[in-house]
Amino acid sequence: MNDILKVNFSDAINTTTAKSFVCSLEKLCLQYPNADTLSISISSPGGDVDIAIELFHFLRSLECKVQTINTSYVNSAAILIYLAGDIRMCHLGSTFYIHSISKRLKGIYDVKALLREVKEMSVNTDIVSAILEQRTEKRKSYWKGLMSKGCILKAEQALKLGLASTIIDN
């Protein structure tokens, strides 16, 4: 009988939490080499979009089936981890917060450095909207519009847009 590996991701996305998450997955894979499904329960405020993009690609590269479950809220960059699921479930009361990419800057910046940051945010917006288009039923332009406005999606809306594939009603 094949195993289902179950993990939780309920942190902000940053270097530390991403390393811890990947280490947990590696340990589980060693313990259960016959596992054919990875089930990730997510409740996250989001965080670093660059790291979330890396986690998305890492999860999509796994040889097992990936199932993601929004247990309450999947916000911001955490949507990318959620989108890595082949099967994407959410509870009836779950929400998803989509917004434009922002960056917290520290230090002193000249115009050149600020323009570089703006360009990086624009590139990341294209990457995120392309992933949303690839994994849902809406075009990039639709997702960019939602990102620019900032939008909280309820489970039913997420299902209708193809963000979620199933609503768990219990």
NORVENHU-V269971 format. One record per residue. RES is the residue in one small letter. PSI is psi in radians with two decimals (none if undefined). BURIAL is 1 if it has 9 or more other C-alpha atoms within 8 Angstrom, else 0. Layout:
res=RES psi=PSI burial=BURIAL
res=RES psi=PSI burial=BURIAL
This chain:
res=m psi=2.35 burial=0
res=n psi=2.62 burial=0
res=d psi=2.72 burial=1
res=i psi=2.12 burial=1
res=l psi=2.25 burial=1
res=k psi=2.23 burial=0
res=v psi=2.74 burial=1
res=n psi=2.51 burial=0
res=f psi=1.85 burial=1
res=s psi=0.58 burial=0
res=d psi=2.99 burial=1
res=a psi=2.63 burial=1
res=i psi=2.02 burial=1
res=n psi=3.14 burial=1
res=t psi=-0.78 burial=0
res=t psi=-0.84 burial=0
res=t psi=-0.60 burial=1
res=a psi=-0.78 burial=1
res=k psi=-0.77 burial=0
res=s psi=-0.75 burial=0
res=f psi=-0.84 burial=1
res=v psi=-0.70 burial=0
res=c psi=-0.72 burial=0
res=s psi=-0.74 burial=1
res=l psi=-0.74 burial=1
res=e psi=-0.74 burial=0
res=k psi=-0.78 burial=0
res=l psi=-0.73 burial=1
res=c psi=-0.63 burial=1
res=l psi=-0.67 burial=0
res=q psi=-0.59 burial=0
res=y psi=1.27 burial=1
res=p psi=-0.30 burial=0
res=n psi=0.07 burial=0
res=a psi=2.39 burial=1
res=d psi=-0.08 burial=1
res=t psi=2.38 burial=1
res=l psi=2.11 burial=1
res=s psi=2.09 burial=1
res=i psi=2.01 burial=1
res=s psi=2.19 burial=1
res=i psi=2.34 burial=1
res=s psi=1.69 burial=1
res=s psi=2.48 burial=1
res=p psi=-0.09 burial=1
res=g psi=-2.64 burial=1
res=g psi=-2.38 burial=1
res=d psi=2.01 burial=1
res=v psi=-0.60 burial=1
res=d psi=-0.77 burial=0
res=i psi=-0.66 burial=1
res=a psi=-0.67 burial=1
res=i psi=-0.77 burial=1
res=e psi=-0.77 burial=0
res=l psi=-0.69 burial=1
res=f psi=-0.90 burial=1
res=h psi=-0.66 burial=1
res=f psi=-0.87 burial=0
res=l psi=-0.66 burial=1
res=r psi=-0.40 burial=1
res=s psi=-0.16 burial=0
res=l psi=2.60 burial=0
res=e psi=-0.26 burial=0
res=c psi=2.91 burial=0
res=k psi=2.40 burial=1
res=v psi=2.27 burial=1
res=q psi=2.27 burial=1
res=t psi=2.52 burial=1
res=i psi=2.10 burial=1
res=n psi=1.90 burial=1
res=t psi=-0.32 burial=1
res=s psi=-0.97 burial=1
res=y psi=2.45 burial=1
res=v psi=1.87 burial=1
res=n psi=2.62 burial=1
res=s psi=-2.24 burial=1
res=a psi=-0.37 burial=1
res=a psi=-0.36 burial=1
res=i psi=-0.54 burial=1
res=l psi=-0.67 burial=1
res=i psi=-0.76 burial=1
res=y psi=-0.75 burial=1
res=l psi=-0.28 burial=1
res=a psi=-0.28 burial=1
res=g psi=2.39 burial=1
res=d psi=-0.63 burial=1
res=i psi=2.20 burial=1
res=r psi=1.94 burial=1
res=m psi=2.78 burial=1
res=c psi=2.70 burial=1
res=h psi=2.75 burial=1
res=l psi=-0.63 burial=1
res=g psi=0.11 burial=0
res=s psi=2.66 burial=1
res=t psi=2.79 burial=1
res=f psi=2.25 burial=1
res=y psi=2.07 burial=1
res=i psi=2.30 burial=1
res=h psi=2.98 burial=1
res=s psi=2.71 burial=1
res=i psi=2.33 burial=1
res=s psi=2.92 burial=0
res=k psi=2.34 burial=0
res=r psi=2.04 burial=0
res=l psi=2.43 burial=0
res=k psi=2.47 burial=0
res=g psi=-2.93 burial=0
res=i psi=2.26 burial=0
res=y psi=2.42 burial=0
res=d psi=3.08 burial=0
res=v psi=-0.73 burial=0
res=k psi=-0.77 burial=0
res=a psi=-0.71 burial=0
res=l psi=-0.73 burial=1
res=l psi=-0.64 burial=0
res=r psi=-0.71 burial=0
res=e psi=-0.72 burial=0
res=v psi=-0.72 burial=0
res=k psi=-0.73 burial=0
res=e psi=-0.73 burial=0
res=m psi=-0.66 burial=1
res=s psi=-0.76 burial=0
res=v psi=-0.78 burial=0
res=n psi=-0.61 burial=1
res=t psi=-0.74 burial=1
res=d psi=-0.74 burial=0
res=i psi=-0.86 burial=0
res=v psi=-0.78 burial=1
res=s psi=-0.55 burial=1
res=a psi=-0.71 burial=1
res=i psi=-0.76 burial=1
res=l psi=-0.75 burial=1
res=e psi=-0.78 burial=1
res=q psi=-0.64 burial=0
res=r psi=-0.01 burial=1
res=t psi=-2.89 burial=1
res=e psi=0.24 burial=1
res=k psi=2.70 burial=1
res=r psi=2.83 burial=0
res=k psi=-0.76 burial=1
res=s psi=-0.63 burial=0
res=y psi=-0.85 burial=0
res=w psi=-0.66 burial=1
res=k psi=-0.67 burial=1
res=g psi=-0.79 burial=0
res=l psi=-0.71 burial=1
res=m psi=-0.74 burial=1
res=s psi=-0.55 burial=0
res=k psi=-0.55 burial=0
res=g psi=2.17 burial=1
res=c psi=2.33 burial=1
res=i psi=2.11 burial=0
res=l psi=2.34 burial=1
res=k psi=2.94 burial=1
res=a psi=-0.80 burial=1
res=e psi=-0.70 burial=0
res=q psi=-0.73 burial=0
res=a psi=-0.69 burial=1
res=l psi=-0.81 burial=1
res=k psi=-0.62 burial=0
res=l psi=-0.14 burial=1
res=g psi=0.07 burial=1
res=l psi=-0.79 burial=1
res=a psi=2.61 burial=1
res=s psi=-0.35 burial=1
res=t psi=2.47 burial=1
res=i psi=2.25 burial=1
res=i psi=2.09 burial=0
res=d psi=1.18 burial=0
res=n psi=none burial=0
